[in-house]
Amino acid sequence: MLERLANRRKSAQAMAMKARIVINCAKGLANRGVAAKLGVSEAMIGKWRRNGPLDGSVLVGMSYTV
């Protein structure tokens, strides 16, 4: 589901970015690697790691169309 959300053109850009962060963190990449790959700051990645589990459950309940 996260892969589909991250790659959908109609997904809100912020939601798609959050899904990409979750996917890449789940692959075991360090904050620096995820940030470089996605073109965002390490602070953004750190924020998501601190805000809870990066297994996709952080996205549950957020408004999006799949």
Secondary structure, 3 states (H helix, E strand, C coil): CHHHHHHCCCCCHHHHHHHHHHHHHHCCCCHHHHHHHHCCCHHHHHHHHHCCCCCCHHHCCCCCCC
